[in-house]
């Protein structure tokens, strides 16, 4: 009986982890897309510069989301 309960608790923890990773990834992609579109079309920067800024902001957004999830 206890083993079944332990498996159920483990599955609940896995679902929570997947939701956290999904939240982090969504936050990073949204920030990267926003900054890419801003740099590329609103500010008329080059493609390389826009991609570099998108990668930087996406990484920072992922770090921020990770720190908020683990709070």
C-alpha positions in Angstrom: 0.0 0.0 0.0 2.8 2.4 0.8 4.6 1.8 -2.4 1.5 2.8 -4.4 1.2 6.0 -2.4 4.9 6.8 -3.1 4.5 6.2 -6.8 1.5 8.6 -6.8 3.4 11.3 -5.0 6.3 10.9 -7.4 4.1 11.3 -10.4 2.6 14.5 -8.9 6.1 15.9 -8.4 7.0 15.0 -12.1 3.9 16.9 -13.3 4.8 19.9 -11.2 8.3 19.9 -12.6 7.1 19.7 -16.2 4.8 22.7 -15.5 7.7 24.6 -14.1 9.9 23.8 -17.1 7.1 24.8 -19.5 6.7 28.1 -17.7 10.4 28.8 -17.9 10.6 27.9 -21.6 7.5 30.0 -22.4 8.9 33.0 -20.6 12.2 32.7 -22.4 10.6 32.3 -25.9 8.2 35.2 -25.3 10.9 37.6 -24.2 13.2 36.5 -27.1 10.4 37.0 -29.7 9.5 40.4 -28.3 13.0 41.7 -28.3 13.8 40.2 -31.7 10.7 41.9 -33.3 11.5 45.2 -31.5 15.1 45.2 -32.6 14.5 43.9 -36.2 11.5 45.9 -37.2 10.9 48.8 -34.9 14.6 49.8 -34.6 15.7 48.4 -38.0 18.8 46.6 -36.7 20.6 43.9 -38.6 19.6 40.2 -38.4 22.7 39.2 -36.5 22.3 42.0 -33.9 18.6 41.2 -33.4 19.3 37.5 -32.9 22.1 38.2 -30.4 19.8 40.5 -28.4 17.0 37.9 -28.6 19.3 35.2 -27.3 20.6 37.4 -24.5 17.1 38.5 -23.4 15.8 35.0 -23.7 18.5 33.7 -21.4 17.9 36.4 -18.9 14.2 35.8 -19.0 14.7 32.1 -18.4 17.0 32.9 -15.4 14.4 35.2 -14.0 11.6 32.7 -14.4 13.8 29.9 -12.9 14.4 32.1 -9.8 10.7 32.8 -9.5 9.7 29.2 -9.8 12.2 28.1 -7.1 11.2 30.8 -4.7 
